[in-house]
């Protein structure tokens, strides 16, 4: 009896590890340059007072990601495939255009992250960005992508750096925890900037492109309904891990930058340099290395995922197992995303951090649109069979979409009013 | 053959067009085109004026295509006296919009899964009979032209066509299209007329299976006959093999596994859970079952774990005519046989005769005269590396695997070695 127990236990563990992949990787890519800078800015500008968003965002992230994983496992198709099949060419085309626009902003953000993090080690962006862009391109096109993915998964350990940095920053733990479970005062909402940051934080945590990427990865891995339970665990673990890291980033910036009155991060270097006297050299290095790893990781995955998504949706040949000649659009599009994304960053005096946070806000604006399609799809019984959403899932997901929509509309409206006043 | 008057159109151009009776009364607009392959073949039978909510919807308001007078002008006009009627849907009907547009299809000629952007249709009438038109499905558009045409729909038709023609068309003739349906029972019904897949090479079918989602994959696989299914199954990725076998009942699985090469069958069964492989073995023919069970005993990384037990052996004293007889009686895959093995009374390997030498010798030549007595073989537990080295060194096409008493246990073919080397890469 004892032996069979052990055997079963061992099999369970192995299953979890085997499945620890798509969900965990996706969640980690989520803490990319855009994420790190947005969380940092949130902490620097508002101290602990945006921490309350973390719990609801984590819940929403789990729900949204789980939906994608489930759709991937049940239908064996990517999200753009499904949108195309169920909503037709025109809507797909519009969604793809929006996604390309928003994802391009994200690619730019990744290269900004590379530029910023290497500037900390006194490497000019005119060298670091072209070299890294080429490296990323060559690794994926000429190298073995599976290996690349594994290296990056291992590199996820670097994210623990933020937790260490957080501890080194000697934050006010009591205050941080209270602010995590307490809603902000109503007066906070009248601040246009606070609203902007809230959408940025949501948009950077639950990004539209992640949903496409996760679902394709699940399909690619051949996960079916039978192995699906392990995948769900994978998604949950990944989501929680990524948000714990995010929490620590906000906390460390609140403890260092906010407390010392440095409210606006204009250069990544500023944030890290400001951290140095307060939190010490180690925090500085950890912050910089973490940012570099995250940016490079995401810079290799994001353009690739975008190319896959667009080709799938529009019905172009795609896949790294195809040759350049067989899938020309796929390769050219991928290359173009990297080249243009990297070139924009090379413009002198390019406002790296501001553009990065803007790209995350755009993520937030697109999110409800993508969620609308996801919710319509996942509730189709002819597609999902018995795996349609439960009432609870629908409730949380619709609420998320609705809240983000309302916040976005308020933001846009205020922006318009402001523009008219000037 | 009478000459035809033709008028090209497309699915996207027809959908949404208003339909009016001869007196100008508006009847509705085209929502769907219906094809009944068993009755009208590749011609559209009806235009539905309402979209079918589900495949199982029964009554639909339709107009018969034969009543329509084609034109490029906006409303489609019916011949005088004709009107719409309620159609009781036949069982095998194909909905062009729902089943084809934006869906994946199999390009049987190009061995690919592609997505449909538009369907090109042709109005045809015999010369001199321009009041009786049929609407034939010509080809399926999968390229940018079809996509552009649909994206720009709503602009003036001539503008759309001018822009669309700047892009290259990529079309698949209708006879090379195989539909995929998620609902297996419906697909099997369609298949009666759509049996184009069976003309494809099993390896190409395997590639297509790998490109599809689980529901479509199972539906396509179900529609294959056992022999073809077995050959295709041998070629797909082990992970997919498992998924395919697991989704069908043991009886059909056993039927397919019986058709497979015993070596491949054993590899497949060893991937399944014990209960599942027992269940499949239980449904199998006793003879084939025993063969596979013996192979299952060997570890996978042994030579014995890779070999097949399908081979031809004859007595070392036999002549060429006997060998040819043995080949004719051979039940396995004859294409895989590259040589015949000569054995003594105790079934011990004594010689190897290449097939070409049998072909060249007269029928009464003793096999011993044309045999190669320099025997190359390996033991049951030889490693993959050793086997590959033997193939390389002696330029082999197949290698007998011997038991301790020198009886032939099975044969490894070059294709097994290539698969092995690629897997290790």
HADDOCK unambig.tbl for C-alpha pairs under 7 A between the chains (distance, minus, plus):
assign (segid A and resid 75 and name CA) (segid B and resid 213 and name CA) 6.13 0.50 0.50
assign (segid A and resid 75 and name CA) (segid B and resid 214 and name CA) 6.55 0.50 0.50
assign (segid A and resid 75 and name CA) (segid B and resid 215 and name CA) 6.94 0.50 0.50
assign (segid A and resid 76 and name CA) (segid B and resid 213 and name CA) 4.26 0.50 0.50
assign (segid A and resid 76 and name CA) (segid B and resid 214 and name CA) 5.65 0.50 0.50
assign (segid A and resid 77 and name CA) (segid B and resid 213 and name CA) 5.76 0.50 0.50
assign (segid A and resid 84 and name CA) (segid B and resid 102 and name CA) 6.29 0.50 0.50
assign (segid A and resid 85 and name CA) (segid B and resid 102 and name CA) 5.28 0.50 0.50
assign (segid A and resid 85 and name CA) (segid B and resid 103 and name CA) 5.70 0.50 0.50
assign (segid A and resid 88 and name CA) (segid B and resid 102 and name CA) 6.18 0.50 0.50
assign (segid A and resid 89 and name CA) (segid B and resid 102 and name CA) 6.83 0.50 0.50
assign (segid A and resid 90 and name CA) (segid B and resid 151 and name CA) 5.71 0.50 0.50
assign (segid A and resid 315 and name CA) (segid B and resid 114 and name CA) 6.90 0.50 0.50
assign (segid A and resid 315 and name CA) (segid B and resid 115 and name CA) 5.45 0.50 0.50
